[in-house]
Amino acid sequence: MRIAATCLEEMPGAFAPEYPFVPISYGFKVAREHWELQAFWKLRERIFCGEQKIFTGSDRDRYDAFMIPIIAVSCEMGTPDRVVGVVRIDEREPGLWWGSRLAVDPDFRRVRNVGFGPFANEQPRFNGLGALGAGLIYKAVSTANRLGCKTFLATVQEQNARFFSRLHWRTLDRVEVHGRPHYLMQAELTYYPPCKEVF
């Protein structure tokens, strides 16, 4: 989104600067509304098929039939405006939950301060590079914990393993997924207490 100084555009010869509008408020929630779900699928396809080229055409798989879609949204005046990050969680065995398809819109990867969003999920406030990814991870694990999670796992791309380690994840094994090196990692659930609101 770009904002122009439209009042100057009406003046012949005046310079009308353009600058990128960067929201200062973000929220993390389960995607429920139609536009949220559409944006959830679109961003996944954009990242995993377009940018990373891990999949061709679609990144959907059998776990999407029973997963819970979680999104990061930018907010304007307290109202969700745009989906800027996604992750999914699913329970594959009783008490065993997995997180996957974590992605942040390239335009928002340098956001360092997520502020306080409009949702009463009592998440910590993440600052620094990767703030949106950290918020998505926290919402994912705390949501699963609220739903009875005993173990939360993820296969993490090699370049992101250190980031997860800083967020209280430990490495269990080194694996290959879709022909690329990953780490099988487990979240420390004590760092992610059950959220008070899931949906």
C-alpha positions as CSV (number, residue, x, y, z in Angstrom):
1,M,0.0,0.0,0.0
2,R,1.4,3.4,-0.9
3,I,0.1,6.8,0.3
4,A,0.5,9.9,-1.9
5,A,0.3,13.6,-0.8
6,T,-2.8,14.1,-2.9
7,C,-3.3,17.7,-1.8
8,L,-0.1,18.6,-3.7
9,E,-1.1,16.8,-6.8
10,E,-3.7,19.4,-7.5
11,M,-1.0,22.1,-7.7
12,P,0.7,22.2,-11.1
13,G,4.4,21.5,-10.9
14,A,4.3,20.6,-7.2
15,F,6.3,17.6,-6.0
16,A,4.0,14.9,-4.6
17,P,6.2,12.5,-2.5
18,E,5.2,8.9,-2.1
19,Y,6.2,6.8,0.8
20,P,5.3,3.3,2.0
21,F,2.7,3.1,4.7
22,V,3.8,0.7,7.4
23,P,1.2,-0.2,10.1
24,I,2.3,-0.1,13.7
25,S,-0.4,-2.4,15.0
26,Y,-0.7,-6.2,14.3
27,G,-2.8,-9.0,15.7
28,F,-2.6,-12.8,15.7
29,K,-5.7,-14.9,15.3
30,V,-7.4,-18.0,13.9
31,A,-8.6,-17.2,10.4
32,R,-12.4,-17.5,10.2
33,E,-13.7,-14.9,7.9
34,H,-13.9,-15.5,4.1
35,W,-11.4,-12.8,3.2
36,E,-9.0,-14.0,5.9
37,L,-9.1,-17.6,4.6
38,Q,-8.6,-16.5,1.0
39,A,-5.6,-14.4,2.0
40,F,-4.2,-17.3,4.1
41,W,-4.2,-19.6,1.0
42,K,-2.9,-17.0,-1.3
43,L,0.0,-16.0,0.9
44,R,1.0,-19.7,1.3
45,E,1.0,-20.2,-2.4
46,R,2.9,-17.1,-3.0
47,I,5.7,-18.0,-0.6
48,F,6.0,-21.8,-1.0
49,C,5.2,-22.1,-4.7
50,G,6.3,-18.7,-6.0
51,E,9.2,-17.5,-3.8
52,Q,10.7,-20.7,-2.5
53,K,9.6,-23.0,-5.3
54,I,9.2,-25.9,-3.0
55,F,5.9,-26.9,-4.6
56,T,4.4,-26.5,-8.1
57,G,0.9,-25.0,-8.4
58,S,-0.3,-25.7,-4.9
59,D,1.3,-26.3,-1.5
60,R,-1.9,-28.0,-0.1
61,D,-1.7,-31.5,1.4
62,R,-3.7,-34.0,3.5
63,Y,-3.1,-32.1,6.7
64,D,-5.1,-29.2,5.4
65,A,-8.2,-31.2,5.8
66,F,-8.1,-30.8,9.6
67,M,-5.6,-28.0,10.3
68,I,-6.3,-24.8,12.1
69,P,-5.2,-21.7,10.1
70,I,-3.6,-18.9,12.0
71,I,-2.8,-15.5,10.6
72,A,-1.0,-12.3,11.5
73,V,-3.0,-9.2,10.4
74,S,-2.0,-5.6,10.1
75,C,-4.5,-3.3,11.6
76,E,-5.7,0.2,10.9
77,M,-7.6,2.0,13.7
78,G,-8.0,-1.3,15.5
79,T,-9.5,-3.0,12.5
80,P,-7.8,-6.0,10.7
81,D,-6.8,-4.7,7.3
82,R,-4.4,-7.3,5.6
83,V,-3.1,-10.8,6.2
84,V,0.7,-10.4,6.5
85,G,1.7,-13.8,7.9
86,V,0.4,-17.4,8.2
87,V,1.0,-20.7,9.9
88,R,-1.1,-23.8,10.4
89,I,-1.4,-26.3,13.3
90,D,-2.8,-29.8,13.4
91,E,-3.1,-32.7,15.8
92,R,-1.8,-35.9,14.2
93,E,-2.0,-38.1,17.3
94,P,-3.8,-37.4,20.6
95,G,-1.8,-34.7,22.3
96,L,0.8,-34.5,19.5
97,W,0.5,-31.2,17.5
98,W,2.5,-30.0,14.6
99,G,3.1,-26.5,13.2
100,S,3.9,-25.9,9.5
101,R,3.7,-23.5,6.6
102,L,5.0,-20.6,8.6
103,A,5.4,-17.6,6.2
104,V,5.5,-13.8,6.4
105,D,4.8,-11.5,3.6
106,P,8.1,-10.2,2.2
107,D,6.9,-6.6,2.5
108,F,6.6,-7.1,6.3
109,R,9.7,-9.2,7.2
110,R,11.6,-6.2,8.5
111,V,8.8,-5.1,10.9
112,R,10.5,-4.9,14.3
113,N,7.7,-3.8,16.5
114,V,4.3,-5.4,16.3
115,G,2.6,-3.1,18.8
116,F,-0.6,-4.3,20.5
117,G,-3.3,-5.7,18.2
118,P,-7.1,-5.6,18.7
119,F,-7.4,-9.2,19.9
120,A,-7.6,-10.2,23.6
121,N,-5.1,-13.1,23.3
122,E,-2.6,-11.7,25.8
123,Q,0.4,-12.4,23.7
124,P,3.8,-11.0,24.7
125,R,5.0,-8.1,22.6
126,F,7.7,-9.1,20.3
127,N,10.3,-6.6,19.1
128,G,13.3,-6.9,16.7
129,L,13.8,-8.6,13.4
130,G,11.4,-11.5,12.9
131,A,8.7,-10.0,15.3
132,L,5.8,-11.2,13.1
133,G,7.2,-14.7,12.8
134,A,7.7,-14.9,16.5
135,G,4.2,-13.7,17.1
136,L,2.8,-16.4,14.8
137,I,4.8,-19.1,16.5
138,Y,3.6,-18.0,19.9
139,K,0.0,-17.9,18.8
140,A,0.3,-21.3,17.1
141,V,1.9,-23.1,20.1
142,S,-0.3,-21.4,22.8
143,T,-3.4,-22.2,20.8
144,A,-2.4,-25.9,20.6
145,N,-1.6,-25.9,24.3
146,R,-5.1,-24.6,25.0
147,L,-6.5,-27.5,23.0
148,G,-4.7,-30.2,24.9
149,C,-1.3,-30.3,23.3
150,K,1.3,-32.4,25.1
151,T,4.1,-32.2,22.5
152,F,4.5,-29.6,19.7
153,L,6.8,-30.3,16.8
154,A,7.8,-28.7,13.6
155,T,10.3,-29.4,10.8
156,V,12.2,-26.1,10.5
157,Q,14.2,-25.0,7.4
158,E,17.9,-25.0,8.2
159,Q,18.3,-21.2,7.9
160,N,15.5,-20.6,10.5
161,A,16.7,-23.1,13.2
162,R,18.7,-20.5,15.2
163,F,15.6,-18.2,15.2
164,F,13.5,-21.0,16.7
165,S,16.1,-21.8,19.2
166,R,15.9,-18.3,20.5
167,L,12.2,-18.8,21.0
168,H,12.6,-21.8,23.3
169,W,12.7,-24.7,20.8
170,R,15.2,-27.5,21.0
171,T,16.5,-29.6,18.1
172,L,15.7,-33.3,18.0
173,D,17.1,-34.4,14.7
174,R,18.3,-33.2,11.3
175,V,16.0,-34.4,8.5
176,E,15.4,-33.7,4.8
177,V,11.9,-32.5,3.7
178,H,11.0,-31.9,0.1
179,G,14.6,-32.3,-0.8
180,R,15.8,-29.6,1.5
181,P,17.7,-29.7,4.9
182,H,15.4,-29.2,7.9
183,Y,15.6,-29.6,11.7
184,L,13.0,-31.5,13.6
185,M,12.4,-29.2,16.6
186,Q,10.2,-29.3,19.7
187,A,8.7,-26.3,21.5
188,E,9.1,-25.9,25.2
189,L,5.5,-25.7,26.2
190,T,6.2,-23.9,29.5
191,Y,7.2,-20.9,27.5
192,Y,3.9,-21.0,25.6
193,P,1.1,-21.1,28.2
194,P,-2.4,-21.9,26.9
195,C,-4.1,-18.9,25.3
196,K,-7.3,-17.7,26.8
197,E,-9.2,-17.3,23.5
198,V,-8.8,-19.8,20.6
199,F,-11.5,-18.7,18.3
